[in-house]
Amino acid sequence: MASIIVMSGTQKGNYYPLGHRTNVVGRDEGLLIQILDEHVSRKHMQIRFDKDKGQYYALDMKSKHGVFINGSKIDNQMALADCDQIHIGQTDLLFIEKDFTDPESALSHFKKVGERMRPTIVD
């Protein structure tokens, strides 16, 4: 199972295991993955798992400011890969394919061999 880590903003360091259910990410207080950012729509994006393909997908839910994956704005759904950077509103999220028990384990996975000099945003 995959996970999302909040890499910037007021919730920096928050960790969300995704499971195989469809997850809606946004500002709405009823969401499991609530992002407290005034530039994030109430229901900003969806992350869903396609069990037939064994693949996670991100989908912009017609948000005002869009969804960017690795710097590119998405129009339709887009397959997610390990360590993809997702930008919504003014918040950066990190998609991790593996399931981890805590944010620290996920972040150490992000700092792969050869990338150890790359700074991590989360303390």
C-alpha positions as CSV (number, residue, x, y, z in Angstrom):
1,M,0.0,0.0,0.0
2,A,1.1,3.6,-0.6
3,S,1.3,6.7,1.5
4,I,1.3,10.5,1.3
5,I,3.5,12.7,3.4
6,V,2.8,16.5,3.6
7,M,6.2,18.1,2.8
8,S,5.3,21.8,3.3
9,G,2.7,24.1,5.0
10,T,1.1,24.0,8.4
11,Q,0.7,20.2,8.3
12,K,4.3,19.5,7.3
13,G,5.3,16.0,8.4
14,N,1.8,14.6,8.5
15,Y,1.6,11.0,7.1
16,Y,-1.4,9.4,5.5
17,P,-1.5,5.7,4.5
18,L,-3.7,5.3,1.4
19,G,-4.8,1.7,1.5
20,H,-6.7,0.5,-1.6
21,R,-9.7,2.8,-1.1
22,T,-10.4,6.0,-3.1
23,N,-9.1,9.0,-1.1
24,V,-10.3,12.5,-1.6
25,V,-7.7,15.2,-0.7
26,G,-8.9,18.7,0.1
27,R,-9.8,21.4,2.6
28,D,-13.2,19.9,3.7
29,E,-13.2,18.9,7.3
30,G,-15.0,15.6,6.6
31,L,-12.1,14.3,4.5
32,L,-9.6,11.7,5.8
33,I,-6.8,13.7,4.1
34,Q,-7.6,17.3,5.0
35,I,-5.2,19.9,3.8
36,L,-5.4,23.2,5.7
37,D,-4.5,25.6,2.9
38,E,-6.7,28.4,1.7
39,H,-5.6,27.7,-1.9
40,V,-6.8,24.1,-1.8
41,S,-10.4,23.4,-2.8
42,R,-12.8,21.6,-0.5
43,K,-12.5,18.5,-2.7
44,H,-9.3,19.2,-4.6
45,M,-8.0,15.9,-5.9
46,Q,-8.7,12.2,-5.7
47,I,-6.2,9.4,-5.3
48,R,-7.5,6.0,-6.3
49,F,-6.1,2.5,-6.6
50,D,-6.8,0.4,-9.7
51,K,-6.6,-3.2,-8.4
52,D,-6.5,-4.7,-11.9
53,K,-3.4,-2.7,-12.8
54,G,-1.9,-2.5,-9.3
55,Q,-1.5,1.3,-9.8
56,Y,-2.4,4.5,-8.0
57,Y,-3.9,7.4,-9.9
58,A,-4.3,11.1,-9.1
59,L,-7.3,13.0,-10.5
60,D,-7.9,16.7,-10.3
61,M,-11.5,17.2,-9.1
62,K,-11.9,20.5,-11.1
63,S,-10.0,22.4,-8.4
64,K,-9.5,26.2,-8.9
65,H,-5.7,26.1,-8.7
66,G,-5.0,22.7,-10.2
67,V,-2.9,19.6,-9.3
68,F,0.7,19.5,-10.3
69,I,2.8,16.3,-10.3
70,N,6.5,16.7,-10.6
71,G,5.9,20.3,-11.8
72,S,3.5,19.4,-14.6
73,K,-0.2,20.3,-14.3
74,I,-2.5,17.3,-14.8
75,D,-5.7,17.5,-16.9
76,N,-7.1,14.0,-16.5
77,Q,-6.0,11.2,-14.2
78,M,-2.3,10.5,-14.0
79,A,-0.5,7.3,-12.8
80,L,1.6,8.0,-9.7
81,A,5.1,6.6,-9.2
82,D,7.2,6.3,-6.1
83,C,8.5,9.6,-4.8
84,D,6.3,11.7,-7.0
85,Q,5.9,15.3,-5.8
86,I,2.3,16.5,-5.8
87,H,1.6,20.2,-5.5
88,I,-1.9,21.5,-4.6
89,G,-2.6,25.0,-3.5
90,Q,0.6,26.1,-1.7
91,T,1.2,22.6,-0.2
92,D,3.6,19.9,-1.4
93,L,2.9,16.2,-0.9
94,L,5.1,13.3,-1.4
95,F,3.7,10.0,-2.8
96,I,5.4,6.9,-1.6
97,E,4.5,3.5,-3.1
98,K,5.5,1.4,-0.1
99,D,3.6,1.2,3.1
100,F,5.4,2.5,6.1
101,T,4.6,2.5,9.8
102,D,5.7,6.2,10.3
103,P,6.8,9.3,8.4
104,E,10.4,8.9,9.3
105,S,10.6,5.5,7.6
106,A,9.0,6.9,4.5
107,L,11.3,9.9,4.4
108,S,14.4,7.6,4.7
109,H,13.1,5.7,1.7
110,F,12.8,9.0,-0.2
111,K,16.5,9.7,0.5
112,K,17.7,6.9,-1.8
113,V,21.3,6.1,-2.4
114,G,22.8,8.8,-4.5
115,E,20.3,11.4,-3.3
116,R,21.6,11.7,0.3
117,M,22.7,15.3,-0.4
118,R,19.2,16.2,-1.5
119,P,17.7,18.3,1.3
120,T,14.5,17.0,2.9
121,I,11.8,19.7,3.6
122,V,10.4,17.9,6.7
123,D,12.4,18.3,9.9
